[in-house]
């Protein structure tokens, strides 16, 4: 792992790293925020932040305003990139397919299947690397994200309950198999057999989960002025599935807020507190 | 004035505007944050934020994390661009001259003198426009900035004490007439007669100010890992001038912090509180 930079912020440290990833076959960048006081002898819980379409490893670090609360609560935050990158990596001219639009799954279809393996990258390769290189608690990891990254947080969180003890999302794509963004990406990455999509659809996963009444609550914030709400996001579908499975969901609708990082910044402190509460109780 | 966008953030409203500026002879963009509850019948104090080299009207809005505290304290924040812009406006290939590097003065030399009139733009034209278009208190305005914008905040604040009742800066260029960034810009914009530079040099203005022991305190934050500290910033020169003039200066040195917006975000709440305290007592 190559450390690209290290900057002090809120008495903690923001580190940018780059490494050659086996799972995606390219160089990948990510950031790690280390709260003050963390050390090998005093490791901290970790929240994984998954960003949305068109984002890189930079959007969250500069715009979310998360580090004040993370420093106070003693949380590490890891923010990976949203896809493999590079001239040798397949891409598409559209903003919602290819580089910048990995959708946190392992593609099975050409030309994507070699590099577009973000599910393996996030849950396995990068997870192991972060545990080896930083003073992070393996047994206290949570996952959060925005839009496409909210889809990632919900699906990875539901698929790996032993790995992620807390889940939250901002304006997530909760039912990708039923909305244009998801249908386009899943067709390309997973092929036309829609049965293979269900394992990457948070609403389908929740419906198939059985009784989740004993599971940790999930927090979702959604702006009511979000330009993608009606066509792409549809949080009511996930809420209905949670109700069926007994999953406690705190779904908050916020009048006037859009899809931007200004919305995220406004409510990020509540997400940090949600993860801190669950992760400090974990392990 | 054309409103380009309006977004809710921390229960307030961030508005981006564009207008044809007389003073700079081009279209100019700026942002205005309106805290919740402000109205024509209940106008709020205003803090002017001046950004640094290479910045546009966007860096502060997305990265400073200022609106949480501004919403709490009930402050309007106006963030203008750092220079005139456009294909018809003179420019230079260097990052520290021309577009993005207006230095908050009125240029007297060709080819800059027609458009590079940021002093008149900020203190007069945009100031009057904001007072006319937004519920802002004319009698409760403060000024703050970063790096080149810290130079702007200090010099405009010292030159217009009736307009600006509170001053603060992050990592300001306090003695531009004596450091490379300032000497290069002043030579180009003001010509070789260095006597004309003194009115745009915060340290020279402070030295010439006479007794300022009754004036409001000035707050400056400076990172000790700032890569520009020794060559370009030199806060000790301004501190010495303040000591001579009896000006109360709170100059805080922060170990480990660099020149970035992560540094600004870490301490912006203290600046918001500084301005709120002085401006709420003004008028």
Interface residues (C-beta under 8 A of the other chain):
Chain A: X7 X8 X9 X10 X11 X14 X62 X63 X65 X67 X68 X223 X225 X256 X257 X258 X260 X261 X262 X263 X265 X266
Chain B: X7 X8 X9 X10 X11 X14 X62 X63 X65 X67 X68 X223 X225 X254 X256 X257 X258 X260 X261 X262 X263 X265 X266
